[in-house]
């Protein structure tokens, strides 16, 4: 049964808060929403609800209790808690700068202090993660190209689905790259995000825009030839890696 936004809001902002207070007690520091729940594209019962749960100290017993007592609530509303101690959250900013910048930009505190204000995102760490993820994305696309060369084993529908999922991983990299490039606001809509990347790095509208058409049921005909699209994406991503490698060679600057 489809969930309404009102019911989801009640479940997330009232019931889950009460559950967390009960489970973690005085060790609970704060609860912060982030991600798709705060965006216009959120679909109750379909989109995930990401909740950053900050505690003073992690406890295996409390984690098990959260899963046992909150299973039905979290499953029905697709609530995904990220439980970290305050120290873990602050000190892991050097490892997850892209993800944490997403949280900093779009979040809503449900209770407690805004712990995102305690983060220090270093440009050098952001540069490293962008390059690491971008090269990894290129490798995964090449593996997809190899699989696509076995048409009897890899059907066109499956290929298109894999491409759509591949973009989901690429989107986070593009957001991080725009931020490193100096953007103060990063679009959440896929089309606007790709358009800003094209503007920033002097690309003509091309394969990534075509890939977005594959994700739109009304525009499926625009991406009939997935093999050609993979070739074009490989070329575009290889060029982007080369540009990024040169652009980010000197990180300069301090933390955020």
N, C-alpha and C positions, 0 to 999 in steps of 0.2 A: 504494500500500500504506500502510495506516495506521501511523503512528509511535507507539511506546510512550513513556510518560513517561521510562522508564529510558534508552532509546536517545537521546531528545532531550536529556536531562540530560548524557549522555556527550558528545554532539555539541557542546552549548553550553558546558558548564563545563570540558571538557578539550580537545577538538579545536579549538574556536574560539579558546580562550585560547592554545594552542600556535601556531595560525596567526597570530594578532595579534602575538605575541612575535617570530615569525620575520619577518613583514612589516615591522613598525615598529622592531624592534630597540631600541636604547637611547632612542629617542624616545617609546616607549610609556610613558605615565604611569600610567594606570589603566583598568580595565574594570569597568563597573557595569551590572548587569541592572536593568530597570525595566519596568513595565507588566503586561500580562496573564500573562506567564510566572510571575509571583509570586503569582497569584491562583488561587483554587479553581476558577474557571471555565475555566482554561487547558485547551485541547484540542490535544495534540501533532499536528503536521501540518496543523492548521487555524488555530490562533491564531498571531499573530506573536510572535517573540521579539526584544524590543528591547534592544539593547546600546549603552550610551554608551561610546564609545572616546575617551579623552582622550590627546592626544599633546602633546609639547613644541612641536612645529612640524609643520604640515601639509605634505605632499609629494604632488604629483600622481603621481609615480612609485610611491609606496607605495600610494596609493589604487587605481591601476590594477592593481598586484600583488595587492591584497586581492581585487579583483573577479575577476581571472583565476585565482588559485590557490584562492580560496574559493567559487567560483561554485556548484559541486555541493553542498558542505556547507551553504551558506547557503540555497540554493534548496530542498533536501530538508527542511530544518528550519525554514524560514521565518524565518531569522535576519536582522534588519534592523539594521545598524550605523549609529549616528550618530557620525560622526568629527568632533571639534572639538579645537582647541588649548585648553590650559588657560585661556589668556587669553580666547579667544572664548566659552568656556562661562561664565566668571564675569561678563564684561562684557555678555553678552546677557540677563542676568536681568531687565533693565528692559523687554525686548521680549517675552519669553515667560514672564511670571510664573506664569500658570495651568499651563502645561506643566511648568515646573520645580518647582512645588509638588507636582504629581502625582509627580514623580520623588523629591523629598525624602521624601514620605510612604511610598512603596513602592519600595524598591530593595535590591539585594544586591551588595555589592562582591565581584568575582571576584579582582581583584588590584590592588595599589597603594593609595594613600590614598583616603579617602572625600571626593571633591571637592565633593559636595553640601553639606558643612559650610562651604564657602567662599562659598556664595551669600548674597546680601543681597536679599531681596524687599521692595521698597518698596510700601506700601499704595496710594500714588497711581498707580503703574504698574499694579498689579493692578486698581484701579478702572477705569482707562482701557481695559485689554484686555477686561474683562468687558463694559463698555458697548459697545465696538466690536464684539465678537463677537456680543453679544445682538442688536444692531440689524441686523447682517449676517444673522443667522439669521432674523430677522423678514422681511427683504427676500427671502431665498431661499424662504421659505414663501409669500410673496405671489406670487412667480414660479411656484411650483408650483400655486397656485390659478388663475392665468391658464392654465397648460397644461392643468389639469383641466377647463377650460371648453371644451376641444376633444375631446369624447369619441371621435370617430372616429380621432383621431391618438394619443390617450392612453388606453390600455386600463386597466381597473381593476387588473389585476395589477401593471402597471408603476407605477401611482400608489401602490399600497400599498408597493411596494418602495422607491420614492423617499421615502416617509414614514419608513420604517424607517431608511434611511440618514441622513435629516435628524435623527432623534433622536440618532444617534451623534455628530453635531457638537454638538448641544445639551447632551449629558451633560457634556462638559468644562466648558461654561459654568456649569452648575448646580453642579459641584464647586467651581469658583472662587468662585462667589457664596456658597456655604455657608461657605467659608473666610473670605471677607471679612466675613461676618456674625458670625464669631466661633467657628465650629465647630472643635473641636480634633481631631475624628475625622470623616472623611467616608466614608459607606458606598460600597462598590464595586458592590454589587448594584443594578441599575437601579430596582427597586421601592422599595427602602429609601432610595435617593437622592431619588427624587421625593417620597416620604413626608416626608422631612426638609425639603425645600423647601416643601412645603405647610404644614408646621407652622411653619416660620420666618417665612413671609409671610402666614399666615392664609388659605390657600386650602383650599377643599373638594376632595376627590378629584374629578378631572375629566379633561380631554382628554389630558393627558400620560400618565396611568395607562391610559387607553383605548388610547393609541398603543403602549404596551408590550405590550398584548394582541396587537397585530398581529405582533409579533416572536416570539410564542409559537405554534408550530404547533398546540398543543392548544386554543388560544383564538381561532382565526381568526374564528369566527362572531361574536365580540364587536366586530369592526371591519368589518362588511360595507359600511357606508356611509362610504367614505373622504371624500366631499365634505363631509358633515356634520362629520366629524372635523377636516377642514382649517379649516372655519369656526370651530369651537370652539377649535382651537389658535391661530388668529389672534387671537381675542378674549383668550385667556389670555396669550399672549405680549405683546400690546399692553399689557395691564394690568401685566405683569411689568416691561416696559420703563419704564413710567411710575413704578412703585414704585422701581425701581432708580435711575432718574434722580434722584428725590428723596432716596432713602436714601444714595446715594453722592455727593451733592453736596458734602459735606464729608468729605474723606478722613481727616483727623486721624491721629494716631499716627505711629509711626516704622516702620522696616522690621521684618521678622519678629522 
